[in-house]
Each structure stands twice: as C-alpha cells, then as structure tokens.
Amino acid sequence: MSVVAAVLMAAGEVGEPDADGAPAPSRTSSAFCADLSTFQMAMLSYQSDVGKALQNQPLDFAEARRKAALIADYGRRMRGSAPPDIARHFTTVLDAVAASARAVEPGGSARAVVEPVYGKRNRAAFDAVQKYECR
C-alpha cells in the first residue's frame, strides 16, 4: 500500500484496500455522509413543524417551505452518493417532503401536508434515514 493510501485511510478518506490492493472509497467521504447529520436535523425540524398540523396548531407556512427547500437542496447534492442500502429510503423521504411542501399553503389541506411525512406508507423510510449512520 502506498504512503498516500495509508494516510487517506487513516484520515477516513478511503476504506480498506480491495482484493487488488487499491484503496476502496470510504462511505464517510461521500457527499451523502458528509451532509447526513445536517439533513437528518432538517428533516426532524420539518417533521416537527408538520406535526403541529396534527394538533391543530398554526403552521408557519414560510418557515415550513424554507425547511423543505433546504431538505431538497441537500437531497440533490446527496442523492447521487447515497449508499445502496439507504438510497431507496432516501429517495422516498425526499419525495414525501416535496409532496408535503407542495400542500403547505394557506387554506391547504392539513392531511395533504401531514400524510406524506407521518403516513404509514413512508414511515419506514423516514425511520431508516433518521437512524442511518455512515461507517
């Protein structure tokens, strides 16, 4: 193994060498893993805001749309480097937040805002993305 590969491996930039001795890319060096904790926090914050609609509390439309846009922006950057074991769930979460955000408007249906985020159909994806940890 070269000195450069050893230094990169120690820094977490590449993983253990593959069968040919070439360093394998590390999951932690991907855009997905670099932004995952920020994405998870934004997702939790959006879920919290949307949850207010479940309790008949007023929803700050501008703030909810801002958070959804932040999630979409991070998601665009992260999607291409999402590890295969989480990619499908990640895409489901992005689509659900986008569907929910489209319904965030004065006079809009609370159910249309809440269902994509809290409904049974997407629950497993939200849980998986929230609990996901890069190695």
Sequence and secondary structure as in RCSB ss.txt:
>XXXX:A:sequence
MSVVAAVLMAAGEVGEPDADGAPAPSRTSSAFCADLSTFQMAMLSYQSDVGKALQNQPLDFAEARRKAALIADYG
RRMRGSAPPDIARHFTTVLDAVAASARAVEPGGSARAVVEPVYGKRNRAAFDAVQKYECR
>XXXX:A:secstr
  HHHHHHHHTTSEEEE TTS EEE GGGSHHHHHHHHHHHHHHHHHHHHHHHHTT    HHHHHHHHHHHHHHH
HHHHTT  HHHHHHHHHHHHHHHHHHHT STT  HHHHHHHHHSHHHHHHHHHHHH    
